[in-house]
Amino acid sequence: MIKVGIVGVGRMGRIHLENLSRNMKGVEVIAAVNPGKEGQQFALNYGVKNVSDNINTIIENPEIDAVIISASSNTHSDYALMCAKAGKAVFCEKPIDMSLKKASETIAFISELNVPIMIGFNQRFDSNFSKVKNEIVSGKIGSLRNLHIISRDPQPPPISYIKTSGGLFKDMTIHDFDMARFIMGSEVTEVFAYGNCLINSAIGEAGDIDSATVLLKFENGATATIENSRETSYGYDQRLEIFGSKGAIKVENPLKSNLNILTANGTETDCHLNFFMDRYKASYLEEMTAFIDALKNNKPMPVSGEDGLKAMIIAEAANKSLAENKPISLL
């Protein structure tokens, strides 16, 4: 039995808590820390007995083997260090920290402690995307030439969230940067980013952008294009196409149903899914299952701290490229 503590019972924390408590065997969530009463009550409703607003509830509990860190982004590295120093394995939502320097120091310190850490890039565990990776590895489409990722949210988050998110590239595109590395199986050598505020001027006033296109170059000579938008009138839009010497693989959006209506006026299909909680529901369970499995069987974490750092390095380069309007080399 792996005994788990969870820090942060907000939107992401609730997904992880539900999966750990209701959908997985051999796991018990025995403590939860959250600053607000609503999150604490959510944990109590799921049978968590030790609930508080004090991190020591987890740090000082010798029974806890692993900690899920899903609190606000600016607390991730501090909580990860506290838990690692207490000898507890860490699952940390992205980003590791707002600062690349601090994120690097955190991962290096945890590595020295020889404590397992996994970063929450759940899209790797989506069944369609993992199939794409398997087909690429099998050689189905030959040598890779170009990757196109589209990632568009149905609506922007609140401005209060924008102000503390770390910016579009660290908050949203960072998933696409990780997916590009994962799918391509090669490291990024150059980043060129363009972005603007096309949706809400308040996002610009908060120091961020809401629309972006990023071009990546890889060590293997291939390229990737990533398109981001904070708003899509037709719902959550997550697509991917990888092109190689022998063909291409596409992943289209799943819809709310497979319903097709055919009339003299044309063909109608159902709507897109609402947001990531729907689109990636299964991937969050697969992600957490992989974390627990690695702990139980003493295996390497499927998404390492280094993976988290490399995605952050690309995000930092994208921010620099946006500011300086030029490609940024990572060599």
C-alpha positions in Angstrom: 0.0 0.0 0.0 1.4 3.4 -1.1 0.3 6.1 1.3 -0.1 9.5 -0.2 -0.4 13.2 0.8 -1.7 15.9 -1.5 -0.9 19.6 -1.4 -3.5 21.8 -3.1 -7.1 20.6 -3.6 -8.1 22.9 -6.4 -9.0 22.0 -9.9 -6.0 19.7 -10.6 -5.8 18.4 -7.0 -9.4 17.2 -7.1 -8.7 15.3 -10.3 -5.7 13.5 -8.7 -7.5 13.0 -5.4 -10.5 11.4 -7.1 -8.3 9.1 -9.2 -6.1 8.0 -6.2 -9.1 7.5 -3.9 -11.7 5.9 -6.2 -9.9 4.6 -9.3 -6.7 3.0 -8.1 -5.8 0.0 -6.0 -3.0 -0.3 -3.5 -3.1 3.5 -2.8 -4.4 5.4 0.2 -4.6 9.2 0.5 -4.1 9.8 4.2 -3.5 13.6 4.3 -4.4 16.8 2.4 -3.3 20.4 2.7 -5.3 23.3 1.3 -5.5 26.9 2.4 -9.3 27.2 1.8 -12.1 25.4 3.6 -13.8 24.3 0.3 -10.8 22.2 -0.8 -10.5 20.8 2.7 -14.1 19.7 2.7 -13.7 18.1 -0.7 -10.8 16.0 0.7 -12.9 15.1 3.7 -15.7 14.0 1.4 -13.3 11.6 -0.2 -12.4 10.0 3.1 -9.1 11.8 3.8 -8.8 11.9 7.5 -5.9 14.3 8.1 -6.9 17.7 6.5 -5.4 21.1 7.3 -3.8 24.2 5.9 -0.4 23.4 7.3 2.2 21.6 5.2 3.7 20.0 8.3 0.6 17.8 8.3 2.3 16.0 5.4 6.0 16.7 6.1 6.0 15.4 9.6 3.9 12.3 8.9 6.3 9.3 8.6 3.5 7.1 7.1 3.4 9.2 3.9 5.4 7.7 1.0 4.6 10.2 -1.7 3.2 13.7 -2.2 1.1 15.1 -5.0 1.9 18.8 -5.4 -1.0 20.6 -7.2 -1.0 23.9 -5.3 -0.5 27.3 -7.0 2.5 27.4 -9.4 4.6 29.7 -7.3 4.7 27.2 -4.5 5.8 24.1 -6.4 9.5 24.2 -5.9 9.3 25.1 -2.2 6.9 22.2 -1.5 8.8 19.8 -3.7 12.0 20.6 -1.7 10.3 20.2 1.7 8.8 16.8 0.7 12.1 15.5 -0.8 14.0 16.5 2.3 11.5 14.5 4.3 12.3 11.5 2.1 8.9 11.5 0.3 8.6 10.8 -3.5 7.2 13.8 -5.4 4.7 14.2 -8.2 4.7 17.9 -9.2 2.4 19.7 -11.5 4.1 22.0 -14.1 5.9 24.3 -13.9 8.5 23.3 -11.3 8.9 27.0 -10.6 8.4 30.4 -12.2 12.2 30.9 -12.3 14.3 28.6 -14.4 17.2 29.1 -12.1 15.2 28.0 -9.1 13.7 25.1 -11.0 17.2 23.9 -12.0 18.4 24.2 -8.4 15.3 22.3 -7.1 15.7 19.4 -9.5 19.5 19.2 -8.8 19.0 19.1 -5.1 16.3 16.5 -5.3 18.5 14.4 -7.6 21.3 14.6 -5.0 18.9 13.3 -2.4 18.0 10.4 -4.7 14.3 11.0 -4.2 12.0 10.2 -7.1 10.2 13.1 -8.8 7.8 13.1 -11.7 6.5 16.2 -13.5 2.8 16.3 -14.5 2.8 16.3 -18.3 -0.4 14.3 -18.7 -0.7 14.6 -22.4 2.0 12.0 -22.9 -0.5 9.5 -21.4 -3.4 10.3 -23.7 -4.1 7.1 -25.6 -4.1 8.7 -29.0 -0.8 10.5 -28.5 0.9 7.5 -27.0 -0.2 5.5 -30.0 1.4 8.1 -32.2 4.7 7.7 -30.3 4.5 3.9 -30.7 3.9 4.1 -34.4 6.8 6.5 -34.8 9.1 4.2 -32.9 8.0 1.3 -35.0 9.1 3.2 -38.1 5.6 3.4 -39.6 6.2 6.9 -41.1 9.9 6.8 -41.6 12.3 9.6 -40.7 10.5 12.6 -39.2 10.3 15.9 -41.0 7.6 18.1 -39.4 5.3 18.3 -36.5 2.2 20.5 -36.2 0.5 21.0 -32.8 -2.7 23.0 -32.3 -3.7 23.8 -28.7 -6.6 26.2 -28.2 -8.6 26.7 -25.0 -12.3 27.3 -25.0 -12.0 30.5 -23.0 -9.3 32.5 -21.1 -8.7 32.0 -17.4 -9.5 34.8 -15.0 -7.1 37.8 -15.1 -6.2 37.1 -11.5 -4.9 33.7 -12.7 -3.1 35.3 -15.7 -1.2 37.6 -13.3 0.3 34.6 -11.4 0.5 32.0 -14.2 4.0 32.7 -15.4 2.7 33.7 -18.8 1.3 31.8 -21.8 4.5 29.9 -22.7 5.1 28.6 -19.2 1.5 28.0 -18.3 -0.1 26.7 -21.5 2.5 26.1 -24.3 4.8 24.3 -21.9 2.6 21.2 -22.4 3.1 21.5 -26.2 6.9 22.0 -25.7 7.0 18.7 -23.8 4.8 17.0 -26.4 7.0 18.2 -29.2 10.1 16.7 -27.5 8.2 13.5 -26.6 6.8 12.9 -30.1 9.9 14.0 -32.0 12.3 12.1 -29.8 14.9 14.8 -30.3 16.1 17.9 -28.5 15.1 21.5 -29.5 18.0 23.6 -30.9 16.3 26.8 -31.8 13.1 28.7 -30.9 11.2 31.5 -32.7 8.0 32.8 -31.1 5.4 35.3 -32.2 2.5 36.4 -30.0 -0.1 39.0 -29.4 -3.3 39.9 -27.6 -6.1 39.3 -29.9 -8.8 38.3 -27.4 -8.7 40.5 -24.3 -6.6 43.6 -23.9 -6.7 43.0 -20.1 -4.4 40.0 -20.6 -1.9 42.3 -22.3 -2.3 44.8 -19.5 -1.4 42.0 -17.1 1.8 41.5 -19.0 0.9 38.4 -21.1 -0.3 37.4 -24.6 -3.3 35.3 -25.5 -2.4 34.1 -29.0 0.9 32.6 -30.2 2.8 30.7 -32.9 6.1 29.1 -32.1 8.6 27.4 -34.5 11.0 24.8 -33.1 14.0 23.3 -34.8 15.4 20.0 -33.6 18.7 18.2 -33.5 17.5 15.7 -36.1 16.8 18.5 -38.6 13.0 18.4 -38.3 10.8 21.3 -37.4 7.6 21.8 -35.3 5.0 24.5 -35.4 2.8 25.1 -32.3 -0.3 27.2 -32.5 -1.9 28.5 -29.3 -5.1 30.5 -28.5 -6.7 31.3 -25.2 -10.2 31.3 -26.8 -12.0 29.1 -29.2 -15.7 29.6 -30.0 -16.3 25.9 -30.9 -14.7 24.3 -27.8 -11.5 22.7 -26.7 -9.2 22.2 -29.8 -6.2 19.8 -29.4 -4.8 18.4 -32.6 -1.6 17.0 -33.9 0.0 15.9 -37.2 3.4 14.4 -37.6 4.8 14.1 -41.1 7.6 11.7 -42.1 9.4 10.2 -45.1 6.9 7.4 -45.4 3.6 9.2 -44.5 1.9 11.1 -41.8 -0.2 10.5 -38.6 -3.0 12.8 -37.5 -4.9 13.0 -34.2 -8.2 14.9 -34.5 -10.4 16.2 -31.7 -12.8 13.7 -30.0 -16.4 15.0 -30.0 -19.1 14.7 -27.4 -20.7 11.9 -29.4 -20.2 10.0 -32.7 -23.6 11.3 -33.8 -23.8 12.3 -37.5 -26.9 14.0 -39.0 -27.2 13.8 -42.8 -29.8 16.0 -44.5 -30.2 17.8 -47.8 -28.5 20.8 -46.2 -25.3 18.8 -45.4 -23.8 16.9 -42.5 -23.8 17.9 -38.9 -21.6 16.4 -36.1 -21.6 16.9 -32.4 -19.7 19.6 -30.5 -16.1 19.5 -29.2 -15.4 18.6 -25.6 -15.6 21.4 -23.1 -12.1 21.6 -21.7 -9.0 19.6 -20.5 -11.0 17.9 -17.7 -13.1 16.2 -20.3 -10.5 15.7 -23.1 -7.8 14.3 -20.8 -9.8 12.6 -18.1 -8.4 9.2 -18.9 -4.8 10.5 -19.3 -4.8 11.9 -15.8 -5.6 8.4 -14.4 -2.9 6.8 -16.7 -0.4 9.4 -15.5 -1.0 8.8 -11.8 -1.1 5.0 -12.4 2.4 5.3 -14.0 3.7 7.3 -11.0 2.5 4.8 -8.5 3.7 1.9 -10.6 7.2 3.4 -10.8 7.2 3.7 -7.0 6.0 0.2 -6.3 8.4 -1.4 -8.7 11.4 0.9 -8.2 11.4 2.0 -11.9 12.5 5.4 -13.3 9.8 8.0 -13.5 8.2 8.2 -16.9 8.4 12.0 -16.9 11.5 13.1 -15.1 12.6 16.4 -13.5 14.9 16.9 -16.4 11.9 16.7 -18.8 10.3 19.4 -16.8 13.5 21.6 -17.0 13.9 21.1 -20.7 10.3 22.2 -21.3 11.0 25.3 -19.2 14.2 26.1 -21.1 12.2 26.1 -24.3 9.5 28.4 -22.6 12.2 30.8 -21.5 13.6 30.9 -25.0 10.1 31.5 -26.4 9.7 34.5 -24.1 13.1 35.9 -25.1 12.3 35.4 -28.8 9.0 37.2 -28.3 10.7 40.1 -26.6 13.6 40.4 -29.0 11.7 39.3 -32.2 14.4 36.9 -33.3 15.2 33.2 -33.2 16.9 32.0 -30.0 19.5 29.3 -30.1 19.6 26.6 -27.4 23.0 25.2 -28.4 
